[in-house]
């Protein structure tokens, strides 16, 4: 099965000083970034066929990003080179796992992807996307159209709202677009810190059922070091976190998504895993992917292989 990620591939300029605000940081380290791109590389490292679709600038940063993802074995034939400059995000991380992010995107190459730029998606079984591409046209329409095509082909759509308030002038519009995407999704993963904005409630039970009422079959909530929870028609449950000494939490949520989607791909279908025992095992695997990623600096450089995850789980069992 092939997993295709759609959305932003950009340069992260990351402050190496924990708890320093963006304005106080004195230096930044260049790193490849973009949640969907992280997921694509994460899936590939876990042994699943992966592709990335999106747009980068026809500039040194853009070529660096496309080549880097391609060198990981991810199919980048669907990456467009834009006249717009490659998008850059400046990031300051905090020891509690939160982040301060400022995007330099005016509009940025990642937004310059239209419906007519979409490649053939018939080989895609699982399609993953976020909300950054919903913030501007033409990439908003391209993402929605891609999801519709996947659904029409019988594939599975995965959605991570990945709420980035600095990209939106109108939060009501953001909420509207996120829920429009919900209607096309089969699997939705929402982090606990953005749960209330997305669902309108701090209750996992109420929020999960609200999401499922829009169409998704499975809802996941990530809780950082406290693990994750799941809900589907057959019930709900939660899995505790795995204790590690975190160095950098950037990309941990994307590693979790990559781990979970890789397990769906290995199972052959979403329907095959909608059972309590299977979901608990899959969330433990996904939690391990996220935990391992926090032990190294950067997102893509820290994403684990399947062998690393299995060895980690054996040590912590």
N, C-alpha and C positions, 0 to 999 in steps of 0.2 A: 504494500500500500504506500501511496505517496502522500506526504503532508506538505501543503503549500501555504506559506505565510505571505500575507499581503500587508504593505504599509511602509513605515518609515525605516530607513537605514541612514544613519547620521553619525556625525562626530560628537562624542561625549568629551567634554573638557572637564575632568574630575579633579576636585580639590583633594589632595592627599592628607589634609589636616582635619581630623574628626572634630565636629561641632563648631567649625569656623563658618560663619555666615558667608554667603557669596561675596558680599562687599568687603569682608575682612580677609578672605583668602588671598595669599600672596603668590601662589603658583597653582597651575593646573596641568594635569597630564592628559595627553591625547589618547583616546581609546575609541574603538568602533562601538557603535551603540544603535539603539532603536529596538523596542521590545519585539516586534515581529521577526526582525533579523536574528535577534538572540534566540528566539524559539526555533527558527529554521536550523541554525547551527547546533542548538541543543539536541534537536530531534535526530540530526544526522550523526552526531557523536554517540547517540544511543542506538545506532544501527538501523535507522529507518530512512528510506529514500525521502529526500527533502528538496524543496524548491523555494526560492524567494522571488516575489514580484513587487516591484516598486520603482522609485526613481531617485537617482543621485545626480549631482552636477557633473557636467563634462569638464571637470577641473581636477587638480591633483588629489583633493580629498575624496572626490567621487570615485576616481579610478582606484584609489587605495581601498576604499570600502568594498567595491564590487569584486576586486581581485581577492581581497581577504576572505570574503564569504565564499567565493568560488573555490578558493584553495582548500576550503574545509570539505569540499565535495558536494556542496549545495548547488543545485542547478540555478544559475543566474541569467539564463537566456531571456528571462522576462524582466530584467532590470533595464530601465530606460535611462539614457544619458540626457540630461536636461540643460537648457541654456541658463536656467536659474542656478544660483550657487548652492552647493551642498549645505544642508541645514546643520547648524551647530547648537548643541545644548551645553550650557555651563551648569555643573552639578556640585553641590556641597552636601556631603552626607553627615548624618548624625549617628551617635552611638546607639540611639533607640531604634534605628532602622529607617527613620524618616529622611526625606530629601528636600533640599531647596533646589529648584530647577528654573533656569531662565533660557528660553529658546531664542535663537537668532535665526529668524525664518520670515523673510519679507519678500515673497511668500515662502521661499525655500524650495529646493528641488523636489523634496518629498511630496509636495502638494501638486506637482506638475505631472500627474498621471491620470489620463482620461480613459473612458470606456474603450475607445478605439486602440489604446495601447495594450489592452489585456491579451495575453497569449491564450493558446488553446488549453483549457483546463480539464479536458476529458480524462486525463490520466490521474487527476487529483481525487483521492478518496476522502481526505480531511483538509478543510480549509480553515486557517486561523487568521484572525484580524483583531484590531483594537479600535480605540476611539480617536486617536490622533489624526488618522486619515479622514475622519468624519468632520473635522473642524473647518476644512476648506474645500472648495471645488477647484479642479474637477475630480480630485481623488475621492471625494465623498461618493459621488455617483458611481465611480469605477468600483469602489469596494462593495457597494450595495448590489451592483450588477453582477460582480463576480460571485457573491454569495448566492444570488438567485440562480445563476448557472449551475453552481455546485448542487444546490437543492434539487434542481430539475434533473440533474444527472444521478440523483440518488446518493450523493455524498453527505458527509457530516460537516457542519459549520460550527467552529469554536470561536467564542467571542470573549475578550478580556477588555472591559471598559477602560481600564488603565487611566483613570481620571487625571488630567493635567490642566488645572484651572487657568494657568497662565496663557494657554493657547486660545481661550475663549473670551470674547467680549460680552457674550450673552449666555448666561448660565441656563436660562430657560431653553434656548435653542440647543445647547449641549444635551440637556436632559431629553429633549424631544428626539434628537438624532440617536442618542444611545438606545432609547426604547424602540425606535424604528429598526435598529439593527438587532435588538433582542428578538423581534418577530421572525427573523431569518435564522436565528441561532438554534443549535441543538444542545450545545454544551456552553455554559456561561460560568466564568470564574471571576469573582469579585474579591478584592482584598478588603480586610475588615475596616481599614481606615477610610475607604471610600464607599462602604456599604450603605450608610445612611443617605449620602447624597444620591446614590443610584436608586435605592429602593424606597426612600422616604420613611424608613423605620430602622431602629437599632436592633430589632428582633430578627434573628436569623430565620426562624420558622416563618414569620409573616413575610419577610422580604423574599425568601426563597419561593414561597408559594405564589407571590405576586409575579416573580420572574417567570415561573413555569406557566402561569396563566396566560402569558404573552406568547408561549409556544415552545420554549426550550424544554428538553426532556430531563436534563441534569443540571443542577446548580452546585457550584463549589465555592466555598468561602475560605480564603487563606488567612491565617492568623499569625504569621511570622513564626517566632519561636514556640508559639502555643499550638502549632499544628494546623489542621484544616478540618472542614466539615463538608458533608454532602447531603443533598436532598433530591429525591426523585419520587415518582408516583408510588413506588413500593415502600417508602419510608425515608428516614434520615439517620445520620450518625456522624461521629467525629473521630478523628485520629490525633493522638497527641504528637507534639513536636519532638525533634531529635536534638539533644544538647550538643552544641559545638561552641568553640571559641571563635566568634565571628570577627573577621577583619574588615570586610566590605560587603554590605547587603545589596549592592547594586546588581540587578539581574537575577536575584534569588527567585522572585515571582515568575520570571520568564523560564528559569530552569524547572520550576515546578510544573508549569504548563507543558514544557517540552517532555518532561517525564510522563505526565499523564497521557498526553496525546500519543506518545510512543507505545504506551501500553494498550491503548485502544487499537492502534495499528497492528500490534502483535496479536490481539484477540480477534481481529478481523472485522469487527463492527462495534458500534456503540451498544446495540441491543445485547451483545454477548457479555457486557460488563455491568449491566444494570441489575446487580445483585449485591447484597450486603457484603458478603465475604470478598467478592472481587473488588468492590470499591474500596474497602478498607485496605486491602493489599496494594492497590494501585496508588492510593493516597500516601501510604507509607513509602512507596517507591518514589513518588513525586516529592514528598517531604525530604527524602534523602538527597535528591538532586538539588533542591534548594539549599539544604544545609551545607553540602559540599561546596557549592558555589560561594557561600559567604566566607569560606576559609582562605580565599585568594583574592587579590586585588583585581578589579575590572570585571566585566560581565562575560564577554565571549571567551577571554583567556581562561576563565575559571570554570566553564561549563564542563561537566564530567562525562566520561565514557561509561558505557554500561558495565564494564568490568570494575571501574572505580565504585560505582553505586552498589553493585552486588557485594564487593569486598567490604564496603562501609556498613552495609546492612548486616553482614555476618558478624562484624565486630561489635555491633550495637544490639544484637538480638539477645 
